[in-house]
Amino acid sequence: MMFGMLYSNTQVNAAAVDRYWSVLEANKQTPSASDPHGFVGVKFREDFKHLVYNINVNNIDNITGIYLYSDADLTNNKNSTMILDLLQESREVKVKDRFKDANILLTKKHEVDGTVAVGGVTSDDLQGELKGKSLRTLHRLVQNEDVFVVVATKEFPQGEIFGHEFVPIERFFPDTSDFKWN
């Protein structure tokens, strides 16, 4: 992943980071002429009571699910388990007018471009091996890159695009104080 490689070497204090993003790309087993891709961003609240996320995709049709999985532990013959269904778990967003087009995009018969899921979850929403655990546990999995996102479609029910390397970000945009103004 070019983006992951660019940002992986960035010096970030991982203990202070509560925001991450990952590029979503097709792998060689899901070739597509339309070059589907996207990104997922997650933000943990400082007290680890809430997690919010945003998923954007481009050039993809017929999304049937967006899932967050734990990585398989091959040393212990343990399979991946679904932790969150990011398409189904979203809470109602207060600024829903900003994101109301997401549902329209999912039902279009043409390529999907833009935000397809915006949501928030609590530890009660965790499934699989994290059921009953805190979002702090999920945060550790994200930090250690022990999770991945799968966007499933009708054509590729096992996943058309994937994201694995979560890059920590302190801020998405620079602050005005970051610039030297004349």
Secondary structure, DSSP 8 states (H G I E B T S, - for coil): -HHHHHHHTS---GGG--EEEEEEE--TTS--TT--EEEEEEEE-TTSS-EEEEEEEEEE--EEEEEEEE--BGGGTB---EEEETTT-----TTHHHHTHHHHHHH-SS-EEEEEEEEEE-GGG--GGGTTS-HHHHHHHHHTT-EEEEEEESS-TT-SEEE---EEES-SS--GGGS---
